[in-house]
Amino acid sequence: MTVMVEFDHLSKSFGDFCAVDDINLTVTKGEVLGFLGPNGAGKTTTMRMVSGFLTPTTGTARICGHDVVSAPTAVKRLIGYMPEGSPSYDDMTVSAFLKFIAEIRGYSGAERDARVARVAERLDLRDVLARPIEVLSKGYRRRVGLAQSILHDPPVLLLDEPTDGLDPNQKHQVRGLIAEMAAEKVIIISTHILEEVEAVCTRAVIIGRGKVLADGTAADLLARLPDHTAVSIILPAAAAAHAAAFLRNLPAVAAVFETPGEKGRIRLRLTPKAGGIQVEEIAAAVRAQNIPAIEIFQDGGDLDDAFRLITTGGVSQVAA
């Protein structure tokens, strides 16, 4: 695996306030990394250091082997960066702004125009190329910001809230583009929107108060939940009382919670004792008792639960 991004004891302080605290991290080619944390966790400050907009207080970061402190120009050639809020020159048209960015990147003439046309096509900006950026909706502004970040086809993309303000169709389009580009790049997505992790990320890092709290796949994060092996059963309401009484006596079951459903159905959620619950064993027990289950499935919580508990200290933390 080719390591393309390295955080090496990366820290940033503002006076007495430590915004980013000794982060160590490597990201390899082909990874889409969700960089998560609550507001004020240090996500944007980290992205600004990695992109060269802020100088680390201690430590450093490397992009494809180039140090962000000692080789900032080389780093900037290798990254595409979409900052928070997609800042731009509002009085410029979309076309003029993208051509301006292309020229800064060293392109001119036919090559410049071809690159602008290509990103306008990929992000569905053709109809607004002649409009001033200041009149665009938030969603279009985000797409212009993403367009300028990929115009030079960089090997590393740093995207701060890339789908913020987009409607569902636009989100789908941008996520498809990220998936399309991912195999040949490193893409780091700073976000607090957990659906981004499930939709496009191959790995997630959660930070809080500037420190790494967890690092792994979505499944790894869910495994931190105390009830991640919980099982739910959907069955007719008429059978719920008998089923609940039986299930509460199973050795692996700590508790059974009932939730009314639609069309005369009940959901029974079985939370585990230490050691967890195997859904196959529950299914076998239900069949043996002739309980008319409509559906049986593993129901170990969601990323919202994992994120909340990890960032508030409700589950054990995992260093990177």
Phi, psi and omega per residue, in radians:
M1 nan 2.371 -3.103
T2 -1.603 2.015 3.087
V3 -1.343 2.146 -3.098
M4 -1.985 -0.391 3.114
V5 -2.332 2.301 3.108
E6 -2.310 2.277 2.934
F7 -1.807 2.126 -3.042
D8 -2.075 1.677 -3.120
H9 0.879 0.783 -3.054
L10 -1.302 2.171 -3.123
S11 -2.453 2.634 3.060
K12 -2.556 2.212 3.082
S13 -2.097 2.572 3.002
F14 -2.089 1.736 -3.010
G15 1.126 -2.199 -3.140
D16 -1.515 -0.085 -3.077
F17 -1.639 2.148 3.109
C18 -1.662 1.862 -3.091
A19 -1.455 -0.620 3.108
V20 -2.307 2.224 -2.913
D21 -2.161 1.597 2.936
D22 1.020 1.002 3.136
I23 -1.527 2.263 3.023
N24 -2.096 2.252 -3.001
L25 -2.840 2.477 2.969
T26 -2.210 2.519 3.128
V27 -2.276 2.282 -3.050
T28 -1.836 2.781 3.133
K29 -0.922 2.337 3.140
G30 1.647 -0.154 3.136
E31 -1.514 2.414 2.929
V32 -1.920 1.867 -3.006
L33 -1.734 2.113 2.980
G34 -1.472 2.080 -3.121
F35 -1.814 1.777 -2.890
L36 -1.956 2.726 3.036
G37 2.971 2.751 3.072
P38 -1.157 2.920 3.080
N39 -0.987 2.333 -3.134
G40 1.481 0.141 -3.089
A41 -1.329 -0.360 -3.108
G42 1.989 0.147 -3.087
K43 -1.102 -0.936 -3.074
T44 -1.150 -0.677 3.095
T45 -1.058 -0.720 3.100
T46 -1.093 -0.802 -3.141
M47 -1.077 -0.655 3.140
R48 -1.195 -0.595 3.071
M49 -1.224 -0.770 -3.115
V50 -1.112 -0.580 -3.126
S51 -1.481 -0.148 3.118
G52 1.619 0.089 3.138
F53 -1.403 -0.408 3.052
L54 -2.229 2.533 3.092
T55 -1.609 2.254 3.102
P56 -1.037 2.587 3.009
T57 -1.273 -0.799 3.021
T58 -2.463 2.819 -3.123
G59 1.289 -2.994 -3.124
T60 -2.786 -3.128 2.989
A61 -2.365 2.671 3.107
R62 -2.226 2.375 3.091
I63 -1.998 1.998 -3.102
C64 0.869 0.689 3.090
G65 1.555 -0.153 -3.111
H66 -1.671 2.278 -3.088
D67 -1.362 2.292 -3.093
V68 -1.182 -0.377 3.131
V69 -1.526 -0.840 -3.041
S70 -1.568 -0.310 -3.124
A71 -2.355 0.998 -3.027
P72 -1.123 -0.593 -3.129
T73 -1.192 -0.742 3.093
A74 -1.073 -0.696 3.121
V75 -1.097 -0.775 -3.092
K76 -1.134 -0.481 3.077
R77 -1.219 -0.459 -3.008
L78 -1.662 -0.154 -3.081
I79 -2.012 2.658 2.857
G80 -2.001 2.269 -3.021
Y81 -2.233 2.144 2.989
M82 -1.918 1.767 -3.086
P83 -1.238 2.923 3.040
E84 -1.009 2.246 3.106
G85 1.502 -0.081 3.133
S86 0.830 1.055 -3.127
P87 -1.100 2.526 -3.123
S88 -2.739 -3.052 3.053
Y89 -1.687 1.797 -2.947
D90 -1.137 -0.452 -3.112
D91 -1.434 -0.126 3.096
M92 -1.494 2.636 2.980
T93 -1.284 2.854 3.116
V94 -1.022 -0.787 -3.133
S95 -1.072 -0.816 -3.123
A96 -1.117 -0.687 -3.141
F97 -1.135 -0.801 -3.116
L98 -1.177 -0.628 3.065
K99 -1.149 -0.671 3.093
F100 -1.058 -0.806 3.116
I101 -1.103 -0.731 3.128
A102 -1.051 -0.710 3.141
E103 -1.174 -0.682 3.058
I104 -1.043 -0.629 -3.141
R105 -1.358 -0.066 3.050
G106 1.772 0.179 -3.136
Y107 -1.776 2.595 3.104
S108 -2.588 2.929 3.047
G109 1.016 -2.363 -3.052
A110 -1.119 -0.644 3.131
E111 -1.135 -0.751 3.090
R112 -1.027 -0.883 -3.088
D113 -1.116 -0.635 3.137
A114 -1.159 -0.710 3.140
R115 -1.182 -0.707 3.098
V116 -1.108 -0.765 3.132
A117 -1.095 -0.642 -3.102
R118 -1.177 -0.803 -3.129
V119 -1.258 -0.538 3.072
A120 -1.119 -0.649 3.090
E121 -1.197 -0.794 -3.060
R122 -1.166 -0.516 -3.092
L123 -1.939 0.261 3.040
D124 0.957 0.874 -3.131
L125 -1.862 0.065 -3.028
R126 -1.015 -0.655 -3.067
D127 -1.312 -0.209 -3.102
V128 -2.044 0.176 -3.088
L129 -1.017 -0.551 -3.077
A130 -1.610 0.000 -3.085
R131 -1.595 2.553 3.003
P132 -1.130 2.484 -3.114
I133 -1.069 -0.539 -3.084
E134 -1.121 -0.357 -3.120
V135 -1.653 -0.037 -3.073
L136 -1.376 2.687 3.015
S137 -1.228 2.912 3.127
K138 -1.032 -0.694 -3.135
G139 -1.093 -0.766 3.104
Y140 -1.144 -0.671 3.113
R141 -1.071 -0.694 3.106
R142 -1.104 -0.691 -3.125
R143 -1.223 -0.609 3.039
V144 -1.105 -0.732 3.111
G145 -1.074 -0.694 3.104
L146 -1.229 -0.657 3.133
A147 -1.036 -0.797 -3.121
Q148 -1.164 -0.474 -3.101
S149 -1.323 -0.428 -3.100
I150 -1.864 0.029 -3.033
L151 -1.000 -0.650 -3.109
H152 -1.701 0.202 3.089
D153 0.904 1.024 -3.067
P154 -1.319 2.723 3.098
P155 -1.327 -0.323 -3.133
V156 -2.233 2.224 3.099
L157 -2.025 2.283 3.062
L158 -2.012 1.964 -3.024
L159 -2.106 2.054 -3.140
D160 -1.722 1.894 -3.121
E161 0.918 1.078 -3.019
P162 -1.168 -0.420 -3.115
T163 -1.894 0.172 3.111
D164 -1.068 2.195 3.109
G165 1.528 -0.045 -3.136
L166 -1.527 2.563 3.053
D167 -1.378 2.971 -3.059
P168 -0.975 -0.685 3.130
N169 -1.158 -0.716 3.133
Q170 -1.168 -0.693 3.084
K171 -1.034 -0.782 -3.141
H172 -1.050 -0.727 -3.129
Q173 -1.127 -0.812 -3.112
V174 -1.178 -0.707 3.110
R175 -1.109 -0.657 3.077
G176 -1.104 -0.688 3.110
L177 -1.135 -0.738 3.106
I178 -1.069 -0.787 3.128
A179 -1.102 -0.650 -3.139
E180 -1.146 -0.664 -3.088
M181 -1.466 -0.293 -2.865
A182 -1.093 -0.623 -2.984
A183 -1.059 -0.570 -3.051
E184 -1.822 0.122 -3.045
K185 -2.359 3.028 2.775
V186 -1.864 2.260 3.107
I187 -2.164 2.088 3.103
I188 -1.922 2.114 -3.096
I189 -1.953 1.949 3.066
S190 -1.520 2.155 -3.053
T191 -2.791 2.813 2.912
H192 -2.025 0.128 -3.127
I193 -1.637 1.873 -2.982
L194 -1.241 -0.399 3.104
E195 -1.125 -0.404 3.079
E196 -1.097 -0.690 -3.128
V197 -1.109 -0.837 -3.126
E198 -1.159 -0.568 -3.057
A199 -1.383 -0.721 -2.970
V200 -2.322 -0.291 -2.968
C201 -1.556 2.468 3.043
T202 -1.611 -0.210 -3.078
R203 -2.755 2.669 3.132
A204 -2.360 2.416 2.999
V205 -2.081 2.216 3.108
I206 -1.858 2.242 3.056
I207 -2.062 2.714 3.079
G208 -2.652 2.301 -3.076
R209 0.910 0.650 3.050
G210 1.440 -0.036 -3.106
K211 -1.948 2.620 3.035
V212 -1.288 2.182 -3.138
L213 -1.829 -0.514 -3.120
A214 -2.744 2.633 -3.103
D215 -2.634 2.074 3.124
G216 2.954 -3.004 3.055
T217 -1.330 2.992 3.080
A218 -1.019 -0.680 3.121
A219 -1.126 -0.661 3.100
D220 -1.074 -0.734 -3.138
L221 -1.152 -0.722 3.128
L222 -1.125 -0.540 -3.137
A223 -1.169 -0.253 3.089
R224 -1.324 -0.285 -3.117
L225 -1.252 2.416 -3.131
P226 -1.041 -0.537 -3.101
D227 -1.937 0.617 -3.039
H228 -1.198 -0.236 3.068
T229 -1.766 0.269 3.123
A230 -1.009 2.692 -3.122
V231 -2.222 2.416 3.055
S232 -1.992 2.552 3.111
I233 -2.238 2.239 3.037
I234 -1.774 2.249 -3.102
L235 -2.672 2.875 3.105
P236 -1.062 2.494 -3.104
A237 -0.987 -0.598 -3.102
A238 -1.115 -0.422 -3.111
A239 -1.701 -0.014 -2.971
A240 -1.171 -0.769 -3.051
A241 -1.094 -0.845 3.127
H242 -1.072 -0.780 -3.109
A243 -1.111 -0.766 -3.112
A244 -1.095 -0.747 3.137
A245 -1.069 -0.727 3.131
F246 -1.179 -0.796 -3.047
L247 -1.176 -0.551 3.137
R248 -1.116 -0.372 -3.105
N249 -1.613 -0.044 3.118
L250 -1.231 2.471 -3.019
P251 -1.036 -0.596 -3.053
A252 -1.499 -0.134 -2.997
V253 -1.675 2.183 3.094
A254 -1.525 -0.675 -3.105
A255 -2.779 2.773 3.083
V256 -2.219 2.205 3.140
F257 -1.988 2.366 -3.109
E258 -1.831 2.363 3.088
T259 -2.309 2.157 3.099
P260 -1.093 2.466 3.081
G261 -2.065 -2.851 -3.137
E262 -1.635 2.803 3.027
K263 0.996 0.724 3.061
G264 1.220 0.497 -3.124
R265 -1.950 2.772 3.100
I266 -2.221 2.504 3.007
R267 -1.865 2.161 3.022
L268 -1.812 2.146 3.117
R269 -1.920 2.105 -3.078
L270 -1.726 2.042 3.088
T271 -1.668 2.589 -2.948
P272 -1.576 2.690 2.832
K273 -1.422 3.093 3.078
A274 -0.962 2.331 -3.112
G275 1.840 -0.343 3.021
G276 1.475 3.081 -3.134
I277 -2.092 2.369 3.023
Q278 -1.702 2.134 -3.070
V279 -1.073 -0.564 3.138
E280 -1.122 -0.675 3.133
E281 -1.183 -0.690 3.103
I282 -1.118 -0.764 -3.141
A283 -1.060 -0.724 3.134
A284 -1.134 -0.720 3.126
A285 -1.138 -0.691 3.129
V286 -1.130 -0.744 3.117
R287 -1.122 -0.701 -3.114
A288 -1.105 -0.505 3.141
Q289 -1.616 0.037 -3.112
N290 1.001 0.598 3.065
I291 -1.336 2.215 -3.019
P292 -1.358 1.133 -3.125
A293 -1.235 2.360 3.081
I294 -1.554 -0.616 -3.120
E295 -2.691 2.459 3.054
I296 -2.319 2.247 -3.083
F297 -2.687 2.698 3.037
Q298 -1.179 2.342 -3.017
D299 -2.439 1.215 -3.004
G300 -1.634 0.523 3.111
G301 1.547 -3.036 -3.118
D302 -2.353 3.095 -3.072
L303 -1.143 -0.504 3.060
D304 -1.018 -0.783 3.115
D305 -1.090 -0.804 -3.110
A306 -1.111 -0.786 -3.141
F307 -1.041 -0.820 -3.099
R308 -1.103 -0.782 -3.080
L309 -1.268 -0.632 3.115
I310 -1.173 -0.774 -3.062
T311 -1.350 -0.260 3.084
T312 -1.835 0.068 3.124
G313 1.411 0.286 -3.109
G314 -1.384 -0.283 3.023
V315 -2.280 2.851 -3.103
S316 -1.129 2.551 -3.086
Q317 -1.632 2.630 -3.121
V318 -2.133 2.008 3.120
A319 -1.253 2.680 3.132
A320 -1.158 nan nan
